[in-house]
Amino acid sequence: MIIKVTTNLTFLLSRLTEQIETKKPVWRLEGLELVASLSRLLRLLVDYRQELRCRAITTTTTTTTTTSSSLQSRPEKITEVDDSLLMCTYTLLRFFQDDALNSSSFSSLNSNRRSIMLRYVDRLASLHKLQGNYTEAAFTLKLHADQLSWSNGSSGALSSSSECSRKEALSETILEYFERGQCWEEGLAVCKQLAAVYETNYAYAKLAAVLKRNAHFLERILSVGNNNTASPGSSQQPAQHSRTDSEYFRVSFYGLGFASFLQNSTFIYRGRPYEKLADFTGRLQREFPAAQLLTKSGSFPTDESITESYSQCKC
């Protein structure tokens, strides 16, 4: 049923494009841009639904709007959280994010676009958490927190609204994820922001708690790799903490044989702990067995015979 509806919509959008090109109305450019945007959104949503149907874990996605004070939980069936689902969700997020930023239409419509964008932000953060990518989950939630305000005016006073409470709760979750992801340096910036807000509003109990957390992050940073940090004459040795440095890989997907969210796109992968290039390449080849691997430097294809073909090439 979904395939039939998708085919019909694709056909209608194609006919609409032909009519615009034939009649050439004054709004021709805007009309073509709108149809192209709708076509891309349709392909992304179909691919996203297909990715969800291929998974077996059940997760709860929390949907939050900026005008509602209640949290709505909606279960989504996922078989496994892998890179394809993450990239699909990220691409949808970027689509709505760019659409909301570039739109200059009615404020109510912009509010709806913003709500959709934040919903996919929360979904992406949930997927990162399920996969154990706590640092990425923290940065993703920070996109949501940055859209919220501490106050309703220019006085800087804390608001009692649900938006302020949501921003505070998100900040606490972000700190927890940075802690679990061992990204303590980024946690310091969040602590600094919270400390400034609490100090301005005389919330000294909360200020004390966030300053203790800030000190905890500093101790963790100083303890990594420091074997001789004890003060002279002190018999107490600092606690030692190890942190694995990850490898990063640039991967480009060329050709129309990939799903729409991968076609002619480039992503930066963070490797798993102690994962080297050979292991990463093997994992990627198992995930995309039909793709041709290009590893030679400078061999990135740019001609349409590859980028517009229905083959799969990645490098």
Helices and strands as residue ranges (DSSP letters): H 2-23, H 28-53, E 57-63, E 72-78, H 83-102, H 107-130, H 134-145, H 162-180, H 184-200, H 204-223, E 248-254, E 265-270, H 277-287, E 292-293, H 304-307, E 313-314
